[in-house]
Amino acid sequence: MSRPEPDGADTATSGLGARVQRLRTQRGLTQRALAEPRYTAAYVSAVESGRRVPSGDAVAHFAERLGVTPSDLTTGRSPAEVVRLGLRLAEADLAGSVDETAAICREVAGAAADLAEPVLEARARLGLAGVALRRDEPGTASAQLDRAEALLVGAAPHVRAEVAAGRAGLAYHDGDPRYARYLLTEARDALMRDGYPDPSALLILHAELVRCHVALGDEGAAAGAAAYGLTLVTAGGPAPTPTSTGNPPSGTTWQAGTGYAAGATVTYAGVSYRCLQGHTAQPGWEPPNVPALWQRV
C-alpha cells in the first residue's frame, strides 16, 4: 500500500481535493472504494480536506477510478465535462416538469461555476429565469437574467443575444409583447448588421418572435418567423423530422465522441418545436399529427 505524502497542501491542492470529493460523490463511491487497493480511506479523506498533497501516482490512481484524466483532475477544466454539461443543459429544454428543468439548470450552473465556464453558467441561469417565469416569479427571473448578463460581459454578440431573448420573455410575461418584439428585433438586426448571423442565436430569437407576433395578432409575421426558424434548423442538411431530431442522444452516441453534435441536436429539437408550435397555429398549416409527434421529445 502506497504511503501518504506529507502535510502541506496549498490552495491549488485544496481545490483538487474538493474536485476529488465532488466527483467521488457524483459517482456514488465511498472513500474506501476510491482508495483501494493502493491507498486508504483516511488518505482520501486527508486529500479531500486539503491536508495532504497527493503525488502524481495518487492523482493518476484517483483519476482512473473517477473516469477522468489526471489533467482534468488537477486543473479542474475538462473539455469532456464541459460538453457533458452542455448536453445536460440541452436536455433541460426537454424535461417533463418545471421542477426537473430547474434541478438540471441548478446542477449545471453550479458545475459550470466550479469549472470557470461563464457562458455555460449564464445559459443555465437563463434556463432558471425561464423556470421562474413559468412559476409566475418575474422578480426571480429578472435576478437570474441580471446574473447571466453579468457573466456574459465581454462575450461574443451572438451569445449576449440569448440574454435579449430572456429579457423579451420577461416583457412578454409582464403583458408587453410589443416591447418584447422590439427587443428581439433589435437583437436580431444587430447580429445581422455586425456580422454575427449565428444560426443558434437567430433560431432562439425567431422562436420568441413567433410568440410575440401571435400575441399581437400579426399572423403573417408569425408564420414568417416560424418558417425562417425552421430553415435555420434544416440549413445544410435534410429536413429534420420529429423522430430524427427529437430523441435525446444515447450513451452509445456519447461514447462514440459525438457529444457536441448530439447536444446541438437536442437544443435544436427543443427550440424548433417552439417554431413548429407557432407555425402550426397559422391558417393553412395542417400537417397531420405534427404537434403530437414532437411531444415525444
Secondary structure by P-SEA (a helix, b strand, c coil): cbbbbbccccaaaaaaaaaaaaaaaaacccccccccccccaaaaaaaaaccccccaaaaaaaaaaacccaaaaaacccaaaaaaaaaaaaaccccccaaaaaaaaaaaaaaaaaaccaaaaaaaaaaaaaaaaaaccaaaaaaaaaaaaaaacccccccaaaaaaaaaaaaaaaccaaaaaaaaaaaaaaaaaaccccaaaaaaaaaaaaaaaaaacaaaaaaaaaaaaaaaaaccccccccccccccccaaaaaacaaaaaaaaaaaaaaaaaaaaaaaacccccccccccccccc
